[in-house]
Every structure is written in C-alpha cells, then in structure tokens.
Amino acid sequence: MTDAPRRRRRFAMPAMKAWHAVVAGGFLVAYLTGDSDDVYIMHQVAGYTVLGALVLRLAVAPFAHKPPWRMPRASLAAGREWLTTRCGRNPLFAWLAVALFATVGAAAASGMAAHWLLWVEDLHEALSTASLWVVLGHVAFILLMFGGRRRVAALWRRFVDGHSTRLKESS
C-alpha cells in the first residue's frame, strides 16, 4: 500500500516532461505552419494536439498529488509575501502558468472554431501572436530563475566594470 504514492511520484515528473514536450512541440509546429496552405493539415493536427493536451492536464490536475515543489497559487497575497521575504517559489511561476493556459488554450480553441466560423480567424491569429509572446516570456523567466540570475549579474558587472575602466583610461 505504501508503494502507490511512491510510484505516483516516480511517474509524475516524466509525465509532466512528456506533457511539456507535447505542448511545446505542438505549439511550435502549429505556429510555424500557420501561414502555409501546403501544410495546413499539419497545422490543424498540431493545434488539436495542443488543445487535447491542455484539456487532459486540466482534467488530471484535481487528482494529482501535491509535490513538495509545487507552485504557489496565483494570488496577490502570495506575490506580496514573496516580495517581502524572497523565500520559496516565485508566484510569477503560477501567474505565467495561468497566462500560458489562457493564451495557448484560447489560441487552440479559436483555431478549432475558425474552421467553421471564418470571422474567428483574425482573433485566432492575434491570440497565436499573444501566445508566442507569453511563451517567450515563460522561457526567459525560467532561464533567469534557474541560473540566469548569476549570468545576468556577471554580465552586468563585466559591462559596468569594463565601461568604468574604459572611462578611466580615456580620461
């Protein structure tokens, strides 16, 4: 009986990585094939795959166990607490997850609707562009949070130190 939670935990991370790969790959294929009539079926399949993966994740979420590294709820109180203590997970992770689900989900759903309602096509394109910016923001935030802070600080010191050294030499 005690092996069940351990098996569930052991399965959770690879499942989340696979889910991320499906959503990221599907989004990339859908975005890159969006303007081409030659590969429109690939665009549709990728969009339906992303929509299916998002629906599956939302359906499974209430039954998933709560890992110790789980994200905080997206709330203003959590944001204020993190800003004052700088301890624990950054609530921006949760806000980005909400933004990703909202924009990518809306883009996928509007793409499905655009198949039958032609007036939704412009909305679908706008949501796809917004989704791309949110995805790029998500990637930038992840890179910054995991090791990027030190690199950015090192680049800043190098720029500032190098700049101030050059100013002293030219005087």
C-alpha positions in Angstrom: 0.0 0.0 0.0 2.8 2.4 0.7 4.3 1.8 -2.8 1.4 3.5 -4.5 2.3 7.1 -3.6 6.0 6.5 -4.4 5.0 5.0 -7.8 2.8 8.0 -8.5 5.6 10.4 -7.6 8.1 8.5 -9.8 5.6 8.7 -12.7 4.7 12.4 -12.2 7.9 14.1 -13.3 8.4 12.1 -16.5 4.7 12.5 -17.3 5.0 16.3 -16.8 8.1 16.4 -19.0 6.3 14.4 -21.7 3.3 16.8 -21.4 5.6 19.8 -21.8 7.2 18.2 -24.8 3.8 17.6 -26.5 2.5 21.1 -25.8 5.8 22.8 -26.8 6.3 20.7 -29.9 2.7 21.1 -30.9 2.7 24.8 -30.4 6.0 25.2 -32.3 4.7 23.1 -35.3 1.3 24.9 -35.2 3.0 28.3 -35.1 5.5 27.6 -37.9 2.9 26.0 -40.2 0.2 28.6 -39.7 0.7 30.6 -42.8 1.3 27.8 -45.3 -1.6 26.2 -47.2 0.6 23.3 -48.2 0.9 22.0 -44.7 -2.4 23.2 -43.3 -3.4 19.7 -42.1 -0.1 19.6 -40.0 -1.2 22.9 -38.5 -4.6 21.5 -37.6 -3.2 18.3 -36.1 -0.7 20.2 -34.1 -3.4 22.6 -32.8 -5.8 19.8 -31.9 -2.9 18.0 -30.1 -2.1 21.1 -28.0 -5.8 21.6 -27.2 -6.1 17.9 -26.2 -3.0 18.1 -24.0 -4.3 21.2 -22.3 -7.8 19.6 -21.7 -6.1 16.5 -20.4 -3.9 18.4 -18.0 -6.9 20.4 -16.6 -8.8 17.1 -16.2 -6.0 15.4 -14.4 -5.0 18.3 -12.2 -7.6 17.8 -9.4 -6.4 14.2 -8.9 -2.7 14.9 -9.0 -0.7 14.6 -5.8 0.8 17.7 -4.3 4.6 17.5 -4.6 6.8 19.5 -2.2 8.0 21.7 -5.0 4.5 22.7 -6.2 3.8 26.2 -7.3 2.0 28.7 -5.1 -1.4 29.8 -6.0 -1.6 32.8 -8.3 -2.7 35.5 -5.9 -1.7 39.0 -4.9 -1.1 37.9 -1.3 1.4 35.3 -2.4 3.1 37.9 -4.6 3.3 40.4 -1.7 4.7 37.7 0.6 7.3 36.6 -1.8 8.4 40.2 -2.5 8.9 40.9 1.2 10.6 37.6 2.2 12.1 36.4 -1.2 11.6 32.8 0.2 10.0 29.9 -1.5 8.7 29.7 -5.1 8.2 32.9 -7.0 4.4 33.3 -7.5 5.2 34.6 -11.0 5.5 30.9 -12.0 1.9 30.4 -11.1 0.8 33.6 -13.0 2.8 32.5 -16.0 1.1 29.1 -15.9 -2.3 30.8 -15.8 -1.3 33.1 -18.7 0.1 30.2 -20.8 -3.1 28.1 -20.3 -5.3 31.1 -21.1 -3.4 32.3 -24.2 -2.4 28.9 -25.7 -5.8 27.4 -24.9 -7.7 30.3 -26.4 -5.5 30.2 -29.5 -6.1 26.5 -29.9 -9.8 26.8 -29.2 -10.2 29.7 -31.6 -8.3 27.8 -34.2 -10.8 25.0 -33.9 -13.7 27.5 -34.1 -12.0 29.2 -37.1 -12.5 26.1 -39.1 -16.3 26.7 -39.1 -16.6 30.4 -38.3 -14.4 32.4 -40.7 -14.7 35.6 -38.7 -12.7 34.0 -35.8 -9.6 33.6 -38.0 -8.3 37.1 -37.2 -8.9 36.5 -33.5 -7.1 33.2 -33.8 -4.0 34.9 -35.4 -4.0 37.6 -32.7 -4.2 35.0 -29.9 -1.4 33.0 -31.5 0.8 36.0 -31.6 0.0 36.8 -28.0 0.7 33.2 -27.1 4.1 33.4 -28.7 5.0 36.4 -26.5 3.8 34.7 -23.4 5.7 31.5 -24.3 8.9 33.6 -24.9 8.3 35.3 -21.6 7.9 32.0 -19.9 11.2 30.7 -21.4 13.0 33.9 -20.4 11.7 33.7 -16.9 12.8 30.1 -16.5 16.2 30.8 -17.8 16.5 33.8 -15.5 15.3 31.9 -12.4 17.5 28.8 -12.9 21.0 30.0 -13.2 20.3 33.1 -15.3 20.4 35.5 -12.3 24.1 34.8 -11.8 24.9 35.1 -15.5 23.0 38.3 -15.8 24.7 39.7 -12.7 28.1 38.6 -14.1 27.4 40.2 -17.5 26.2 43.4 -15.7 29.4 43.5 -13.6 31.5 42.9 -16.7 29.7 45.7 -18.6 29.8 48.2 -15.7 33.4 47.3 -14.7 34.6 47.3 -18.3 32.7 50.5 -19.0 34.1 52.3 -16.0 37.6 51.0 -16.7 37.4 52.4 -20.3 36.2 55.7 -19.0 39.1 56.0 -16.5 41.6 55.1 -19.3 40.2 57.7 -21.7 40.4 60.5 -19.1 
